[in-house]
């Protein structure tokens, strides 16, 4: 499917909005890092489920959607990806966790070319994606706080998120963005709720507000990202998720005193440079093709 340039621009705007909201939610998660991972996922998903479910019922829309096969896939892999990501946030610097998880656009584009009939990658795009992956390895290799376990969890999170994004794109013609989002919570709430019943640690004071903020910011971010994937091709909009790595570094440093060495910062810059260049080339090729037609 070919997406027009105005649609692609709108998709990028939605993706940037989602990135800012996700970063804010992740900062709240970092502040609650003493809580178990399954509890953080449950609190986030429960709040988001209430908000999304209430909106759908208010609009008279079904909670169960239309394309239920891909909606269920969205829910399962979204839950896996979020749990792995939240666990890395708890134990390694936020910027590092973010940039490792942001391998997901690479996996999403690869999946989209096979399962969503989007254009195959050109050789130069493969080169820049390889540079992005090398940047992630630099972040891990020069930061002793990042073990192979947490790198592996980050990659698992990225792969699971990519499947979830693909499922979102498969449902864009059949289901409302909020209807797609809610399936993530329909899966996550019973799964993590059952788990956290045995490991519950009660938040104290303002921590309840942070937990509420995680849910509210996340549902807004998910809806924004779903709009982005509805309005633009994956290989155009997904790379803009990498802006979140810069935001995570700045706020991680300011709020949590998370310093990164020069090599790790160079890795983050390499990732951002690679995906940005790839996106600019993609837009140039689209413009050239339009001008020739």
N, C-alpha and C positions, 0 to 999 in steps of 0.2 A: 504494500500500500504506500502511495506517495502522499506526503503531507505538504501542503502549500507553505510558502515562506511566512506569511502572517500567522498561520497556525503554529509553525515551528517556534516563532518568536514568543507567542503566548505560552507555549509549552515550557520554554526556557524560564520565563518569568515565574510560572508556577513552581518550577523546580527550585529556583533560588529562594522563593518564599518558604518552601518545604524545608530547605537546608537550614535556614535561620531558625525556624521553629524547632526542628530536630535538635539543633545545637543547644538551644535553651532547655529543652527537655533533658538532654544528656547531662547538662550541668547540674540539674536537679538530682538526677540519678547519682552522679558523682558525690553530691553532698549527702546522699543517703547510703553510701557505700558500705556502711556497717550492717545494713539489713541483708538477709539472704537473697540471692539472685532470684529464686522462684517467687519470693514475696514481692520484689520490685516489679517483676513481670505481671504478677497478679494484680497489684494495685493499679499499675498503669492500664492494664486491659479492662479491669472492672469499671474504672471511671470512664474510659473511652466507650465501653459497651453501653453504659447508661446514657451517655450523651448521644451516641450514634443511633441507638435503638429508639430513644425518645423522638429524635428528629424524624426517623423513618415512619414511626407510628403517627406522628403529627401530620406528616404529609400523605398519610394513607397508603404507604408503600409496604410491600412485603419484606419481612426480615430475612426470608430465605432465598430471595433472588431468582435468577433464571438459569444461568449457566452454572449449575451447582457442582459439576465435576471440577471445573477450574476454580470455583470459589472455595471449595474444600481444600484443593491443593494450595491455594493462596493462604488459607488459614493454617494449615499444617506447617508449611515451610516458613511462613512468617513467624510463627511461634518459636520454631527451632532457631531461626536467625536472630530473633530478639533476645532469647535467653543466652545464646552464646555471646552476643555483643555486650549485653549488660554485665556478664561475668568478666569480660575483659576490662570494661570500664572500671570495675571495682578494684582491680589489682595492678593496672599499668596506667601510664599517663593518658589522659583523655585524647590528646592529639595523636598519639601512637595508635590507640585503639580505633580511632576514627579512620585514620589513613589505611590501616590494615583492612578494616571492614569495607572501605570504599573500593576494594577490588571488585565489588559487586557490579558496577557498570560494565566492566570488562566481560564478566560472565553473562550479564544480561544481553549485551550486544551479540555475543557468540550464540546464545540460545535463540535470540530473536531472528537471526539469519536462517536458522533451521526450522523454527516452529511458528514464526509469525510472518513469513514471506517478505522479510525486509532484505534490502540489498546486501550482497556479500561484501566483506571488507576488502579494501585494496591493500596491496603489499605494504605501502607506507603507513597505513593505519595499524597493521600488525606490528610494525617497528615501534610506533609510539606506545602501543599497549605494552610491548615488551619493556620499554623504558619505564612505564608506570609500575610494572611489577618489580623491576630492579630497584626502583625508589622505595618500595615497601620493604624489600629485603635489606636495604641500607638502614631504614628506621629500626628494624629488628637487630641487625648486626652490630650497630654501634650504640645500643642501649642495653646495658646489662640487666635492667629491670624487666625486659621482655624475654621470657623463656620460649622455647620451642612449643611448649604447651599452649601458651597464650597466643602465639603466632598461629598455631594450628586452629585454635578456637576462632580466631579472627577470620581465617580463610573459610572455615565451615560456615560462619555467620554470613560471609559475603556470598558464598555459593547458594545458601538457603535463601538469602534475600533476592538473589538473581532469579531463582525459580518463582518466588513470590511476585516479583515484578513482571515476569513473563505471564503469569496467571492473570495479573491485573490487565495487561494488554489484551489477552485473549477474551476478557470480559467487557472490553470497552464499548462494544457494539450492542451488548445485551443488558448490561446492568448499570445502575446509577453509581457514581463514585462512592457515595456513603454506603450503599448496599454492598459494594466490594469490600470496603474497609471493615464493615461489621463482622464479616466472616472470620477475620483474623481473631477478633475478640471472642466470637462464639466458640472457637477452638481453644484459645489461650486461657480463658477464665476457668472452665471446668478442669483443664489439665493442671495448670499451676495452682488453682485453688485447692485441689485435692492434695497436692504436694505440700503446699505451705501450711495446711492445717496441722501438720506434724512438726513444723519448724518455725512457727510464727514468732516474730519479735515485734512487740507493739511499738510503733513510732511515738515519739514524745514531743509535746508542744507544737512548735512550728513545723516539725517534720511532717505532720499531717497536711499542712498547706503545700509543702514541697511535693508530697505524694499526689495531691490533687492537681498541682501544676503539671506534673509529668503526664497525667492522663489527658488534661485539657490541651496542652501544647502538642501532644502526640497525635490526638485525633485531628487537630487542625493541620498538622504536618502531613498526616496520611492522606487526608482529603486533597490537600494541595498537590502532593505527589501523584495521586491518582488522576487529577485533572491534567497534570503535566504529561503523563503517559497516554492520556486520551487525545491530547492535542499535538503531540510531537513524536517523531520516531525516536526509538531508544538510543540510537547512535548519535543523536543530536542533543537530547535533553539530559541523559544520564550522566555524562561527564561533569555537568555543573554541580553534581553532588560534592565534588572535590573541594569546592569553596569551603565546605564545612571543616576541612582539615585546618585551614588557616584560622577560622573562628575558634576551633577547639584549642589550638595552640595558644592564641592570645588570651582567651578566658581561663584556660588551664593554668597558665603562668600567673595571671593576675589574681585569680581566686584561690588556687590550690598550690601555688608556688612550684609548679611542675616544670622544671628546667629540662631542656633538651640540648644535647651537644651539637656542635656544628655539623657533624656528619649526618645525624638524624634529621636536622633541619634541611640539609642539602637533599636528603631523600624525599622529604615532603615536597620541597620545591621541584624536584625532578618529576614527581607524580603530577603535580599541578601543571607544570610546563608541558608535559607529554600529552595530557588529556585536553588541555586548552588548544594546543597546536593542532591536534587531531580534529577537534571541533571546528576550528577556523578553516581547515582544509575542506572538511565536509561541506560547510556552508558555501565555500568558494566554488566547489564542484557543482553544487545545486544551482547556484546563480548562473554559472557558465552554461549549464544545460538548459536553464530557462531562457537565457538570452539567445541561444541558438535555435530554440523552438519557435 
